[in-house]
Amino acid sequence: MQIDPEKRYFLSRPRGGFNDSMVQIGKSRLYAEKFNRVLVLDTSRSGLREQLDTLFNVPDNFGCEVQLWDRDMLPVF
């Protein structure tokens, strides 16, 4: 993934079970929308144990741009 230096990012790594993870993703989405950030989601260590797009379709009107976590991002973040 290429990081755009013109954009600002917010890395969210929700923890807990399914419900806790969903609540944290919702709060992360609101924060990213409010502060004009690209939301980077790492759900690999949450109760979801999957990338968000494996379980759900992220709609275009989600409120913010969403980028799913990739191990190649580690040096950047």
N, C-alpha and C positions, 0 to 999 in steps of 0.2 A: 504494500500500500504506500502510496505517495502522500506525505503530509504537506498540505498546502500552507505555506507560511503566512498567507493572508487570512487564514481562518483561525479561530480559537476553538480549543477542544476541551471536553470534560469527560474524564475517564470514570466510569461507574462499574464497580465490581460488587454486585449485590451478593449478600450472604444469607444463609438460612434456608428454610424449606420453600415450597412453591409459593405460598401466599406472601411470606416475607420478601421473597425475591420480586414478586410482582409489585408490591407496594414500593419497594426501593426503586424499581425501574420507573414507576409512575412519578415518584418524586424527582428522580434524575431527569426525566423528560421535561418536567415543569421548570427545573432549574436551567437546563440547556436552552429551553425556549425563551425564558425570561432574560437570560444574559447572552443570547445570540451565540451559542456554542454548538459545535458538532458533538453529538453524544456518541461516545465510544463505549460500547457495552461488552464487558467480559463476564459472561454467565457460566464459564466453564467450572468455576469452583462453588457455584450456588447450588441450591436444591434442584434447579432445572437440569444441570449437567449437560446441557446442549446449548448451541447458539440459538438466539432468539428466533432467527428466520427459519430454523428447523421446526419450531413449534407453532409460530404465528407468522402471519403476513404483516409486515410493518406498512401501514397505509401512507400514501403520499401526504396526507393531512395530519400526520402524527404530531406536528408542532415544531419539530426540529429535524435537522439532518441526522441520520443514524449511520454509524460505521461500526461494523462488528469487529471484535477483537481478533487479532491475528498475531501469532508469536513474533512475526517480523517487526511488529510495532514496539517491542520491548525496549530497544535502545533509544527510541524517540521519547517514550514516556518514562 
